[in-house]
Amino acid sequence: MRNILVIGAGRSASSLIKYLLEKSEQEKLHITIADLSLELAQRKTQNHPNARPIAFDILDAEQRKTEIQKSDIVVSMLPAFMHLEVAKDCLFYNKHMVTASYISPAMQELDKEAKEKGLVFMNEIGLDPGIDHMSAMKVIDQIREKGGKMILFESFCGGLVAPESDTNLWNYKFTWNPRNVVLAGQGGAAKFIQEGTYKYIPYNKLFRRTEFLEVEGFGRFEAYANRDSLKYREVYGLENALTVYRGTIRRVGYSRAWDILVQLGMTDDSYTIDNSEEMTYREFTNSFLPYHPTDTVEIKLRHAQKIDQDDIIWDKLLELDLFNGNKKVGLKNATPAQILEKILSEKWTLEPQDKDMIVMYHKFGYELNGNQHQIDATMVCIGDDQTYTAMAKTVGLPVAIATVKILNGEITTAGVQLPISKEIYTPILDELEDYGVIFKEMEVDYLGYNPLNVSS
């Protein structure tokens, strides 16, 4: 039997573990599921004969080294900042490693030694990053192989609620870490290149600069810019492309309403609010508004944000209970963002019967034989239930497939890497189709942003 150590049995690991267990007889795999919670590890293994659940503390160096030494390959589903010690142990004991996280500078520094030892350290092999890399490079490589020159690349991804479970005015529920949703877009201006011109969107303007997308069978969506699209120019070899833009997908109308919360200051995570524990939701909302001797909180907010009486945004704010004078925050020394997260969690948490949905959309613009062309590629994946969610599928399955292919010697390129070569993306994308992760590619008219070639 070949031993796989999976560190972390959280939500994103469900489909990963299920895949490995289903393949364990055929591939002769023994899987150790290691998590801080033994009960969670046991639940994910489902008493499978080829699985061993263990209580595992990543900070226990002796236990960590012992388990890594016993394995043939290590899958780390830990938060990104925890990967490094695992990676160093994998180097010391000559073990391959797989993660779904972005390659950090510290991880990149291990590249030389990993190559010298012939070890595959595969990173960014989840959803975003992961499936986005692979599906994009597949089409980009095909365009280049027929002599095309890339001039536009746009890529969008979003974790959303499935249509049958879409039951609130925001058309949104938390399908991933709520804190990341509340803090989305912060930390610097969004930057990208559009028709050869560098563009920057500061955080306070981000949610009012959206792009619309149509996905066949699922209707219209909007996307706001991710923080740094420019780094993908080098990753994908798009240094000469006129447009490189990446964004996050939401249903139409979400961003305009979310912008109200941003402008009020509710998404700020840089300071704490006095007496937050005893504060009501209404008092929290009022704390961002000017004093007035007679106007209500509702009237003050309407005036401050210029919200008309018949604007759907008002109904969305009411739906969140922001003006409730009875509900208490109950969080001590909380930041505005932490309070908002608590308020939203009461309204946007998936119900037991709810399903989530992943939507990915790529646009490829290219020149060939003097003509401009465009390919649009879309992927929609809907979850099965609250355990095998669309998010768990699209994050965990590529990790699992890559793990088995590394063990089988089908992926052999050594070093710290991401999945942008044919050796990696071709077999993984092919197998993902068996699990319903399928991209539909369409030839469409090239529109770009500047058909008249005027200054932009």
N, C-alpha and C positions, 0 to 999 in steps of 0.2 A: 504494500500500500504506500501511496505517496501522501505526505502529510502537508496539509494547508492550515496555516494559522490565520484565523480571521479575528482581528482585534477591533471590537466595537460591534454591538448587536442592536443598535438603534434603528429608527424608522427606515433609514436609507439602506439598511443591510438585509431587509426581509427577502427581497427577490434574489439578491446575491446568494444568501445562504440556501434558499430553496433550490436554486439552480445547481449549486455544488452538490447538495444532497441527492438530487435527482440523477446527477451524472456520476455519483460516487461508485456505483457498482461497475458500470461500463468503463470508467476511467481509472478505477482502482484508487479511489481517494479516501483519505481519512481526514475529517475536518474538525479542528479544535475551534470552538466558538468561545472567545474570551471577552468578558465584559465585567465592569465593576459590579453589576447586578447579576448574581448567579441565576436568579429566578427568570430574568429576561433571556439570558443565554439558554436556559433549559427550555423556555417556551419556544424559542426560534429553532431549536434542534428537533423538537417533537419526538423525542425518544428514538431517533434514528440510530440504527446499529453502527453506522459509520461516522457518528458524530460524538464529540466529547465537549460538553459545556463546562466551563470553569469560571470561577470568580477571579478577576484579574485586575490588578492595579498597575497601571502603566508606570507609576513612579517607583514601584518596587523593582529595582534594578536586577536583583538576583532572580526573581520570578520571570521577568521580561527576558533576560538572557537565556534562562533555562528553556523556556517555551520556543524562543526563536531558534535556538540550537537544535531542537528536536524537529523542526519543520523543514520542508523543502522550498517553500515559498511563503511569504508573509503578505497578507492583505490588511492594510491599515485603514479603517473607517473612522478613525479618530478625528477630532478637529485638527486643522492644518498645522497649528503651532506645536502639536504633539508628535508629529511624524519624525522629527529629526533624530531623536534618541533611538527610535526603532530602526531608522535607516543606518545609523552608525553601527548598531548591533548586527544588522544584516550584512554590512560590509565585513565586519570582523569574522562572522561565522560563514561567509560566502553563501548568502541566501538571496534569491530574487525577491523583489518587493513591488507591490501594486498599491496605488492610492488614487482617489478621485479628485484630489486637491490640486490647486495651482502650484507650479514649481516655484518654491521660494528661493531667494538668493543663497541661503544656507544649504538647501537641497542641491542646487546647481553646483555648488562647490565640491560635491561628492562625485561629480560626473567622471573625472579623470580616473579616480581609483576604481569606480564601478566598471569602467571600460577595461582597465588593466586586469581586473578579476573576471571579466566576461559575464558580469551580472546585469540583468535587465531591471532597471528601476523605472517602471512605467507609472507616470503621473497623468493627471488631467484626462482620465478615462471614464468619467461619469456621464452626466448630461451636458452641463454647461459650467465648466469645460468638459468636453469629451465627445459626445455625439455631434455637437456643433463642429468641432475640429474635423472629425472623420467625414461627415456628410459634405462639409464645405470643400475639403481637399479632394474628395472624389470627383466633384464636378469641375473644380479648378484644374485638376490634372487632365481631365478629359478635354477641356477647352484648349489647354496648352498643347496636348498631343496632336490635335488637328490643326495647329498653327495659329490659334486665336490669341489675342492679346487682351488681358484683363484690364478693364477701365472702371468697373464699378463692382463693389461687393458690399452688400448689406445683410446683416444677420440679426434675427430677433428671436427671443425665447421667453416664455412665460409659464409659470405654474399657476393654474387657474382652477376654478370649480367646474365640473362637468355640467353641461346644459340641464340635465335632469335634476341636478342638485343645486341649481342656481336660484336661490329663494330670497335674496335681498336686493335692495335698490342699487347697491354698489356693484352687483354682479361679481362679487369676489368673496372668497373665504381663505383662511390661512391653510396652505397646503405644505408649508415649510416653516422655517424658523420665523416666528412673528417679529422678533426684534430686528431681523434683517430687512423686513418689509417696512417697518417704521423708520429705519435709518437709511433707506434706499436713497442713493444719489448724493449723500453727504460726503465730505472729505475732499472737496475740490471741484472745480468746474468740469463738466463733461466736455471732452475734446474729441474731435473727429475731423475728417477732411471731406469736403463736398465740392465737386467740380473743380478740384485743384486748389481750393481755398481752405485754409485752416479755420475751423469754427469752434467756438467755446460757448457753453451755456452755464452760467452760474447756478448754484443750487436753487436760489429763490426764483429762477425763471424756468427751471427744468420741466415742470409739469404743465407748462403752457406752450411747450414746443414739441408737439407730438406728430407722428406720421401714421396714416391710416393704412390698414392691411385688410384684404379680403381673403378668407379661406373657404374654399368650396365646401358647402355642407354645414359650415359653422358660422357663417356670417362675417360681420365686420369687427375688427379689433383696432386698437391704437397702440403705439409704442413710444416710449420716451427714451432718450439717449442714455447709454451706459457711461460710466465715468471715463474710461480710457479706451477708445477704439483704435488709437494710433499704434499701439503695440502689436496689433494683428497684422500690420503691413509687413513687418519683418518675418513674423511667424509663418504667414501664408505666401511670402514672396510677392507682396503687392505694393512694393515701394513706388511703382510707376502708375498705380491705379489712381484715377482722379477722385473717386469717392470710396471711402471706407468708413462704415458706420455700423455700430452695434447698439441694440436697444432691448428694452424689456417690454413684454406684451401685457396689456390689460384690455378689458372690454371698454368700448367707447363710453366716455363720460366719467370714468374713474379718475383720470388724471386731473380734470378740471375741479372735481370735488376735493381730491386730495390736496390740491394746491391751497385750498382754504385753510386746511390744518397747518400746512407749512407756513403760510403767511401769518397766521395767528401766533406761531411759535411753539405749537404743541409737539413738534417732532425734534425739538432741541434736546440734546443729551449732555450738554456741557455744564449744567448747574443743577442744584437741587432746590426743591420748593419747600419753604418753611411750613411746618405743621401739615405736611401732605397727608399724613395718616388719618387725620380727622376731617380733611377737606371733602366736601361733596363734589360730585361731578359738575354741578352747576357752578360752584365756587371755583373749581379748576378752570372752567371756560371763562368765567368772569375775570379771573386773574390776568388775562391777556387783553382785556378791554378797558377803555378809559372810564373814569368815574363819571356818573351823571346822577343828579339828585332824583330824577323821576323815571328815566327810561329803564325798561327791563333789560335783562341780559340778552334776550332774543332780539330786541330792537337795536341794541348797541352793536350786536354782531352783524345784523343785516346792514346797518349803515356803514360799519367799518369795512366790510367786504363787498358792499354794493350788490347784495343778493336780492333780486326782485321777489315779490310775493309768490309768483307762480313759477319760480325757478325750481327745477327738480333737485338742485343742490340742497335747497332748504329741507326737503323731505329726507334726503340722505343724512343730513346732520341730525335731524330729529330721530331718525332710526337708530342712531348711535347712542341715544340717551344722554347727549352732552349737556342737556338743561335739567337733568334730574336732580332735585334738591334733597332727595332722601338717600340715594346711594352714596356710600363713602368710598374714597380711594383705598384706604386701608394699607397703604405702603409708606413705610417710614423713610424720610429723607430721600424721596424719589425725584428723579429728573422728570421733566415734562414728557419725554419720550417713553419712559417707563410707565407713567400714568396712562398715556394714550394707548400703549400696548395692552394694559389691563382692560381698559374700556373696550377696545376693539376685540379682544379675545372673547368677551362675553357675547359678541354679536357675530363674529366671523369664524368661530371654531366649527369644524366639520362635524355634523351629526353622525351617529353610528352608521346610518344607512347611506350617507353621502359618498360620492365618488369625486376624485380630482381629475384634472386634465392637464396635459402638457401640450403646448403649441409651439412649434418651431417653424421659422420662415426665413429662407435665404433668397436673396436676389443676386444674380450674376450678370454683369454687363460686360460684353467683349466685342472686339473688332476682329473681323475675319474677311480677307479679300476685299478690303475697302468698305465693308458694310458693318453696321452695328447690330448686335443681337442681344437678346436677354433670355435667361433661363430663371424661372421661379421654382423653388423647391419647398414643399410644405410637408410637415409631419404633425399629426395629432394622435396622441395616445391617451386613452381613458383608463383609469384605475379599475381594479376588480372590486376592492373593498378597502377598509381602513388599514389593513395590514399590507396587502399587495397593491399599494397605490401606484398611480402612474409615475409619481416621483421616485418611488422605490424601484420600479421597473427600469426606468430610464437612467437612473444613477447606478443601480446595483448590477444589472445584467451585463453592461459592457465591462465592468470590473471583473465579474465572474468569468466571462468568456475569455478575456485577455489572460486571466490567471491560468486557466486550463491550457490555453495555446502556448503560453510561456513554458509550462511544465512539459508539454508535448514537443517542444523544440520547433514549433511553427512560427514563433516570434523569437528571434535570436539576436537582434541588434542590441549590443550592450550599451550601458550608460544611462544617465538620467535623461528621460525623454518624454515626449508627448505624442499622441497617436496621429501623426500627419503623413506617415509613409504608407505606400500600398501594402506592404507586408503586414501592416497592422490593420488599416481601415477596411480593406476588402473583405477578409473573412469575418470580421466582427460585424460589419454592416449587413453582410449576407445572412448571418445567423440571427441577428436582431429582427430581421423580417419575419422569422418563424414565431416571434413573440409579439407581433403586431406593431413593431416600430418600423414603419414603412414611409419612405419619402416619395411624394409624387412630384415628378419634374415636368414642367411645362415650358415650351417655347412661346414667348410672348413678344410683343413689339417693344423695342428698346425706347424708353422715354427719357431716362436720365433726369437731370434737373435743369438742363440748360440747352434746349433744342435750338435756340437762336444764336448760341455761342457768344452771348454778351457777357460783360463783366459780372461776376457773382461775388 
